[in-house]
Amino acid sequence: MFSLRLIHILFSNFVVATKHQIWMRALGSTSHGIAMADRRQDVDKTVRQRGKQQSRYAPNLIEDDVNDKMNRRTKRKIFSWVRRVALVLIIVLGLALLIIPSPIDPVSFSLPDPPVFEGPLAPNNKLQQAEKIYEGEVIGPESLEKGRGGFYTGLADGRIIKITKNKIEEIAKLGKPPCGGVENEHTCGRPLGVRFHKDGNLYAVDAYSGIYRVFLETGDAMEIFSTREPVNGRPLMFVNDLDIASEDMIYFTDSSDKFERRQNKLLALEGSATGRVFQLNPYTDEVTLLMDGLALPNGIQISAEEDYILICETLRSRIHKYYLDGPKQGTSEIFIDNLPGLPDNIRYSNGGGYWVGFAAVRKQPFSMYDFMASRPWIRTFIAKLFNQEFIMNFVPKYGLVVELDENGKIIRSLHDPTGQTITGVSEVLDLGSHLYFGSYDAPFIGKLSYQNVYS
């Protein structure tokens, strides 16, 4: 490479000499030709001398020059490649938005600015003090009940189990195998809300098939309400939670008439409000519609006086109050709005109020959920390109439960800002000395002593 410049010099002189020869022949002057030849020799001599002087420096200079040119070429090639890749990605993403069918039809909605985490919502690490019990032995203990000598809960594999200090016992199974994966839920069964009845038996909601009375002595599960029959011409796709009044009336939620439980992330992305609240008379099988147009109605709780029910509307971060008795009977109002997250189940607290678990949080200064609420095109894009498991990456890891008083005011909150111990709480069971935390996907039950709760 170092001789390239010398070759260039020699070639240039060769061209000059050739021109001179042609000129001399055209003139036909021998003497002038001799003179020009002498001149050529002088020039060649000078060139050779300069070449010898430059040859000592030429290798490094030429090599540096060539390297600079190669680097510039490489950079241009890389930049050109990046531009082409970016163009291809833009085209692919554009085609995806235009051609790939969307599994959702998102609706635009708005929420108030998320509440500031201060006062009773001030962050703490109390949930990080929780103990994980029966870890690895239970998957997705959504709802918890205590009685008849143990804990009762429904799991992701379709089983309803009883937990005592020494063992876990299967009480009933609502579906049929194979079980163990989300893809099998609709046939395996997915028990969600569970409640004890005054007759001593357990009532359980299966998200796909309906409501069951489980006889604890025999393990038999008797269907008392089926989702096979539409109500008012609309299917029940996602039965979620229930509560039972003293006169045996059953109140329950159906989260959507479009999406099943195994499609709950798509329901959250769509944000549609097709959920309903029903009353079931177990003696006549009559089903009465109480509320409609809710965006994923979830947990439900009858008041201590049984004059109203509370319903968590997950996708709008609020809780409704529906009057069962009194001058407002048959009407509803907002019990609490603008919650710090997406509420799941609601249950009594030992202090006379209510515990609410959260599937995800909304907090300042930025909430992705709130940001996407009024931008349905973003949700369409996500739903087209990513599966439901990937969508969970957008959910911040943060554990949160709050305690409400009887008027719907937040009086206490428990946090795990890291989400490493407790996250995605579905329900809180308050037994007076400890709190127990359910979850729709965690492989354990959380347990926290009152000492840590009220310290």
ROSEDO-234369 format. One record per residue (C-alpha): x, y, z. Coordinates in nm, 2 decimals, decimal comma, padded with zeros to 4 digits. Example, Ala and Ser with C-alpha at 12.3 -4.5 7.8 and 13.67 -1.06 7.14 Angstrom:
REM residues 2
PT     px     py     pz
PT  01,23 -00,45  00,78
PT  01,37 -00,11  00,71
***
This chain:
REM residues 455
PT     px     py     pz
PT  00,00  00,00  00,00
PT  00,29  00,24  00,07
PT  00,39  00,24 -00,30
PT  00,06  00,37 -00,43
PT  00,16  00,73 -00,42
PT  00,50  00,66 -00,59
PT  00,32  00,47 -00,87
PT  00,09  00,77 -00,91
PT  00,39  01,01 -00,94
PT  00,57  00,78 -01,19
PT  00,25  00,74 -01,40
PT  00,20  01,12 -01,41
PT  00,56  01,17 -01,53
PT  00,51  00,90 -01,79
PT  00,21  01,08 -01,93
PT  00,41  01,41 -01,94
PT  00,70  01,24 -02,12
PT  00,47  01,08 -02,37
PT  00,31  01,41 -02,45
PT  00,66  01,56 -02,50
PT  00,76  01,28 -02,75
PT  00,45  01,33 -02,95
PT  00,51  01,70 -02,96
PT  00,87  01,66 -03,07
PT  00,78  01,43 -03,36
PT  00,52  01,66 -03,47
PT  00,77  01,95 -03,49
PT  01,03  01,73 -03,65
PT  01,30  01,91 -03,46
PT  01,58  01,69 -03,36
PT  01,77  01,94 -03,16
PT  01,46  02,04 -02,97
PT  01,38  01,68 -02,91
PT  01,73  01,63 -02,77
PT  01,68  01,93 -02,55
PT  01,34  01,80 -02,44
PT  01,49  01,46 -02,37
PT  01,76  01,62 -02,16
PT  01,49  01,81 -01,98
PT  01,30  01,48 -01,93
PT  01,61  01,32 -01,78
PT  01,64  01,61 -01,54
PT  01,28  01,59 -01,44
PT  01,31  01,21 -01,40
PT  01,61  01,26 -01,18
PT  01,43  01,52 -00,97
PT  01,14  01,29 -00,93
PT  01,36  01,00 -00,83
PT  01,53  01,21 -00,57
PT  01,20  01,34 -00,43
PT  01,07  00,98 -00,43
PT  01,37  00,87 -00,23
PT  01,30  01,14  00,02
PT  00,93  01,07  00,05
PT  00,98  00,70  00,06
PT  01,09  00,72  00,42
PT  00,75  00,87  00,52
PT  00,52  00,74  00,25
PT  00,43  00,41  00,41
PT  00,27  00,56  00,73
PT  00,11  00,85  00,54
PT -00,04  00,63  00,28
PT -00,16  00,37  00,53
PT -00,32  00,64  00,74
PT -00,49  00,79  00,44
PT -00,62  00,45  00,33
PT -00,74  00,36  00,68
PT -00,93  00,69  00,70
PT -01,10  00,62  00,37
PT -01,19  00,27  00,48
PT -01,33  00,39  00,81
PT -01,54  00,65  00,62
PT -01,67  00,38  00,39
PT -01,74  00,14  00,68
PT -01,94  00,42  00,86
PT -02,13  00,49  00,55
PT -02,21  00,13  00,50
PT -02,33  00,09  00,87
PT -02,54  00,40  00,85
PT -02,69  00,28  00,52
PT -02,77 -00,06  00,68
PT -02,93  00,10  00,98
PT -03,14  00,32  00,76
PT -03,26  00,02  00,56
PT -03,34 -00,19  00,87
PT -03,53  00,11  01,02
PT -03,72  00,15  00,70
PT -03,81 -00,22  00,69
PT -03,93 -00,21  01,06
PT -04,14  00,09  00,99
PT -04,30 -00,08  00,69
PT -04,36 -00,40  00,88
PT -04,51 -00,22  01,18
PT -04,72 -00,01  00,94
PT -04,85 -00,32  00,77
PT -04,92 -00,48  01,11
PT -05,14 -00,19  01,20
PT -05,32 -00,20  00,87
PT -05,34 -00,57  00,79
PT -05,31 -00,78  01,11
PT -05,66 -00,82  01,27
PT -05,68 -00,68  01,62
PT -05,81 -00,91  01,89
PT -05,96 -00,61  02,07
PT -06,18 -00,31  01,99
PT -06,04 -00,06  02,24
PT -06,25  00,22  02,38
PT -06,12  00,56  02,48
PT -06,18  00,67  02,84
PT -06,02  00,90  03,09
PT -05,94  00,88  03,46
PT -05,86  01,15  03,71
PT -05,49  01,21  03,78
PT -05,36  00,92  04,00
PT -05,37  01,00  04,38
PT -05,05  01,12  04,54
PT -04,89  00,86  04,76
PT -04,90  01,06  05,08
PT -05,09  01,06  05,41
PT -05,26  00,72  05,45
PT -05,12  00,62  05,11
PT -04,76  00,71  05,20
PT -04,52  00,43  05,08
PT -04,39  00,18  05,34
PT -04,24 -00,16  05,33
PT -04,49 -00,35  05,54
PT -04,58 -00,60  05,28
PT -04,22 -00,69  05,25
PT -04,24 -00,82  05,60
PT -04,50 -01,08  05,49
PT -04,43 -01,45  05,51
PT -04,48 -01,67  05,21
PT -04,67 -01,98  05,33
PT -04,73 -02,31  05,14
PT -04,49 -02,17  04,87
PT -04,48 -02,39  04,57
PT -04,77 -02,60  04,69
PT -05,05 -02,36  04,58
PT -05,07 -02,17  04,24
PT -05,31 -01,88  04,21
PT -05,50 -01,89  04,55
PT -05,74 -01,62  04,43
PT -05,99 -01,61  04,71
PT -05,96 -01,73  05,07
PT -06,21 -01,85  05,34
PT -06,15 -01,97  05,69
PT -06,37 -02,22  05,86
PT -06,45 -02,59  05,92
PT -06,10 -02,65  06,05
PT -05,89 -02,49  05,79
PT -05,84 -02,25  05,50
PT -06,02 -02,30  05,17
PT -05,92 -02,16  04,83
PT -05,95 -02,24  04,46
PT -05,63 -02,29  04,25
PT -05,52 -02,24  03,89
PT -05,54 -02,61  03,83
PT -05,92 -02,62  03,89
PT -05,90 -02,77  04,24
PT -06,07 -02,64  04,56
PT -05,85 -02,73  04,85
PT -05,85 -02,73  05,23
PT -05,53 -02,62  05,40
PT -05,46 -02,73  05,76
PT -05,14 -02,69  05,95
PT -05,01 -03,02  05,84
PT -05,14 -03,09  05,50
PT -05,32 -02,97  05,18
PT -05,63 -03,17  05,09
PT -05,82 -03,16  04,77
PT -06,19 -03,11  04,84
PT -06,34 -03,08  04,49
PT -06,26 -03,03  04,13
PT -06,49 -02,83  03,91
PT -06,37 -02,93  03,56
PT -06,20 -03,21  03,39
PT -05,84 -03,28  03,29
PT -05,60 -03,19  03,14
PT -05,52 -02,91  03,38
PT -05,23 -02,69  03,47
PT -05,22 -02,43  03,19
PT -05,41 -02,13  03,09
PT -05,50 -02,30  02,76
PT -05,69 -02,56  02,96
PT -05,88 -02,33  03,19
PT -06,21 -02,34  03,01
PT -06,24 -02,72  03,05
PT -06,04 -02,77  03,36
PT -06,22 -02,50  03,55
PT -06,09 -02,19  03,73
PT -06,24 -02,14  04,08
PT -06,23 -01,77  04,18
PT -06,45 -01,63  04,46
PT -06,53 -01,86  04,75
PT -06,77 -01,80  05,04
PT -06,91 -02,01  05,33
PT -07,28 -02,04  05,35
PT -07,47 -02,06  05,68
PT -07,54 -02,42  05,60
PT -07,17 -02,50  05,65
PT -07,10 -02,57  05,28
PT -06,87 -02,37  05,05
PT -07,00 -02,18  04,75
PT -06,75 -02,12  04,47
PT -06,75 -01,94  04,14
PT -06,60 -02,11  03,84
PT -06,50 -01,84  03,59
PT -06,62 -02,05  03,30
PT -06,91 -02,26  03,40
PT -07,10 -02,09  03,69
PT -07,16 -02,12  04,06
PT -07,13 -02,43  04,27
PT -07,23 -02,56  04,62
PT -06,94 -02,77  04,74
PT -07,04 -03,03  05,01
PT -06,73 -03,05  05,22
PT -06,81 -03,40  05,37
PT -06,83 -03,57  05,03
PT -06,64 -03,33  04,80
PT -06,94 -03,32  04,56
PT -06,99 -03,00  04,37
PT -07,35 -02,92  04,27
PT -07,40 -02,66  04,00
PT -07,66 -02,41  04,11
PT -07,61 -02,16  03,83
PT -07,48 -02,23  03,48
PT -07,33 -01,98  03,23
PT -07,45 -02,20  02,94
PT -07,77 -02,00  02,93
PT -07,75 -01,63  02,83
PT -07,91 -01,37  03,05
PT -08,12 -01,11  02,87
PT -07,98 -01,24  02,55
PT -07,61 -01,19  02,64
PT -07,36 -01,46  02,74
PT -07,18 -01,47  03,07
PT -06,81 -01,51  02,98
PT -06,62 -01,43  03,29
PT -06,80 -01,50  03,62
PT -06,58 -01,36  03,89
PT -06,69 -01,32  04,26
PT -06,99 -01,38  04,48
PT -07,14 -01,31  04,82
PT -07,44 -01,46  05,00
PT -07,70 -01,27  05,20
PT -07,86 -01,42  05,51
PT -08,18 -01,49  05,33
PT -07,97 -01,69  05,08
PT -07,98 -01,45  04,79
PT -07,66 -01,47  04,59
PT -07,50 -01,16  04,44
PT -07,23 -01,21  04,18
PT -07,03 -01,04  03,91
PT -06,97 -01,12  03,55
PT -06,67 -00,93  03,42
PT -06,74 -00,94  03,05
PT -06,98 -01,07  02,79
PT -06,70 -01,09  02,53
PT -06,38 -01,21  02,70
PT -06,31 -01,52  02,91
PT -06,09 -01,51  03,22
PT -05,79 -01,65  03,02
PT -05,82 -01,34  02,80
PT -05,82 -01,10  03,09
PT -05,52 -00,90  02,96
PT -05,70 -00,84  02,63
PT -06,01 -00,72  02,83
PT -05,79 -00,48  03,02
PT -05,64 -00,35  02,69
PT -05,98 -00,31  02,53
PT -06,13 -00,13  02,83
PT -06,48 -00,22  02,73
PT -06,77 -00,18  02,98
PT -06,99 -00,49  02,93
PT -06,96 -00,63  03,28
PT -07,27 -00,68  03,50
PT -07,39 -00,75  03,85
PT -07,66 -01,00  03,92
PT -07,88 -01,13  04,20
PT -07,96 -01,51  04,20
PT -08,25 -01,66  04,38
PT -08,13 -02,02  04,45
PT -08,49 -02,14  04,52
PT -08,65 -02,02  04,20
PT -08,33 -01,99  03,98
PT -08,44 -01,64  03,89
PT -08,15 -01,42  03,78
PT -08,20 -01,04  03,81
PT -07,98 -00,78  03,65
PT -07,88 -00,51  03,91
PT -07,60 -00,32  03,73
PT -07,47 -00,31  03,37
PT -07,21 -00,12  03,17
PT -06,92 -00,18  03,41
PT -06,56 -00,22  03,30
PT -06,45 -00,55  03,46
PT -06,67 -00,57  03,77
PT -06,47 -00,78  04,01
PT -06,49 -00,83  04,38
PT -06,83 -00,80  04,56
PT -06,92 -00,75  04,93
PT -07,25 -00,72  05,11
PT -07,25 -00,47  05,39
PT -07,28 -00,58  05,75
PT -07,65 -00,46  05,76
PT -07,71 -00,61  05,42
PT -07,86 -00,28  05,30
PT -07,61 -00,24  05,01
PT -07,34 -00,42  04,82
PT -07,00 -00,29  04,71
PT -06,86 -00,37  04,37
PT -06,50 -00,32  04,25
PT -06,49 -00,19  03,89
PT -06,13 -00,28  03,81
PT -06,07 -00,10  03,49
PT -06,20  00,23  03,61
PT -06,02  00,23  03,95
PT -06,34  00,27  04,16
PT -06,59  00,10  04,38
PT -06,97  00,12  04,34
PT -07,23  00,11  04,61
PT -07,56 -00,05  04,51
PT -07,85 -00,02  04,76
PT -08,05 -00,33  04,84
PT -08,28 -00,16  05,09
PT -08,40  00,17  05,21
PT -08,51  00,48  05,02
PT -08,23  00,44  04,76
PT -08,31  00,08  04,69
PT -08,23 -00,02  04,33
PT -07,99  00,28  04,28
PT -07,62  00,31  04,29
PT -07,35  00,56  04,36
PT -06,97  00,58  04,37
PT -06,84  00,46  04,70
PT -06,48  00,57  04,63
PT -06,33  00,70  04,30
PT -05,98  00,73  04,17
PT -05,82  00,45  04,37
PT -05,44  00,41  04,36
PT -05,46  00,11  04,14
PT -05,69 -00,15  03,97
PT -05,90 -00,31  04,25
PT -05,96 -00,68  04,27
PT -06,16 -00,83  04,56
PT -06,30 -00,65  04,86
PT -06,35 -00,81  05,20
PT -06,43 -00,70  05,56
PT -06,16 -00,56  05,78
PT -06,16 -00,64  06,15
PT -06,19 -00,27  06,22
PT -06,54 -00,24  06,06
PT -06,43 -00,13  05,72
PT -06,30 -00,31  05,41
PT -05,97 -00,44  05,27
PT -05,91 -00,40  04,90
PT -05,64 -00,58  04,71
PT -05,49 -00,44  04,38
PT -05,39 -00,62  04,07
PT -05,17 -00,32  03,96
PT -05,10  00,03  04,08
PT -05,15  00,38  03,95
PT -04,91  00,64  04,09
PT -04,75  00,98  04,02
PT -04,57  01,11  03,83
PT -04,66  00,87  03,54
PT -04,90  00,58  03,50
PT -04,88  00,38  03,18
PT -05,24  00,26  03,23
PT -05,37  00,62  03,25
PT -05,15  00,73  02,96
PT -05,30  00,46  02,73
PT -05,66  00,52  02,85
PT -05,72  00,80  02,60
PT -05,50  00,65  02,33
PT -05,67  00,34  02,21
PT -05,44  00,32  01,90
PT -05,15  00,23  02,14
PT -05,35 -00,05  02,29
PT -05,45 -00,18  01,94
PT -05,08 -00,18  01,84
PT -04,98 -00,37  02,16
PT -05,26 -00,63  02,12
PT -05,16 -00,69  01,75
PT -04,79 -00,75  01,81
PT -04,76 -00,90  02,15
PT -04,91 -01,19  02,34
PT -05,07 -01,16  02,68
PT -04,76 -01,28  02,87
PT -04,55 -01,01  02,71
PT -04,81 -00,75  02,80
PT -04,75 -00,82  03,16
PT -04,41 -00,66  03,12
PT -04,59 -00,32  03,11
PT -04,74 -00,38  03,46
PT -04,51 -00,23  03,73
PT -04,41 -00,46  04,00
PT -04,56 -00,31  04,31
PT -04,76 -00,47  04,60
PT -05,05 -00,27  04,75
PT -05,35 -00,32  04,96
PT -05,56 -00,05  05,13
PT -05,81 -00,04  05,41
PT -06,13  00,17  05,37
PT -06,36  00,29  05,65
PT -06,73  00,23  05,63
PT -06,77  00,56  05,43
PT -06,51  00,47  05,16
PT -06,22  00,67  05,29
PT -05,87  00,53  05,28
PT -05,74  00,50  05,63
PT -05,44  00,27  05,58
PT -05,22  00,12  05,31
PT -04,96 -00,16  05,30
PT -04,69 -00,15  05,04
PT -04,42 -00,35  04,88
PT -04,25 -00,09  04,65
PT -04,02 -00,36  04,51
PT -04,29 -00,61  04,43
PT -04,04 -00,88  04,53
PT -04,24 -01,02  04,82
PT -04,60 -00,94  04,76
PT -04,74 -00,81  04,43
PT -05,08 -00,84  04,25
PT -05,29 -00,90  04,56
PT -05,63 -01,04  04,47
PT -05,78 -01,05  04,82
PT -05,72 -00,99  05,19
PT -05,85 -01,22  05,46
PT -05,85 -01,05  05,80
PT -05,85 -01,30  06,09
PT -05,79 -01,06  06,37
PT -05,43 -01,15  06,44
PT -05,30 -01,19  06,09
PT -05,38 -01,08  05,74
PT -05,37 -01,34  05,46
PT -05,31 -01,24  05,10
PT -05,45 -01,42  04,80
PT -05,33 -01,39  04,44
PT -05,45 -01,50  04,10
PT -05,10 -01,62  04,00
PT -04,86 -01,63  04,29
PT -04,73 -01,97  04,41
PT -04,80 -01,90  04,78
PT -05,03 -01,74  05,03
PT -04,90 -01,42  05,20
PT -04,92 -01,39  05,58
PT -04,86 -01,07  05,78
PT -04,90 -01,03  06,15
PT -05,10 -00,75  06,30
PT -04,78 -00,63  06,47
PT -04,64 -00,54  06,13
PT -04,97 -00,41  06,00
PT -05,03 -00,16  06,28
PT -04,68 -00,07  06,39
***
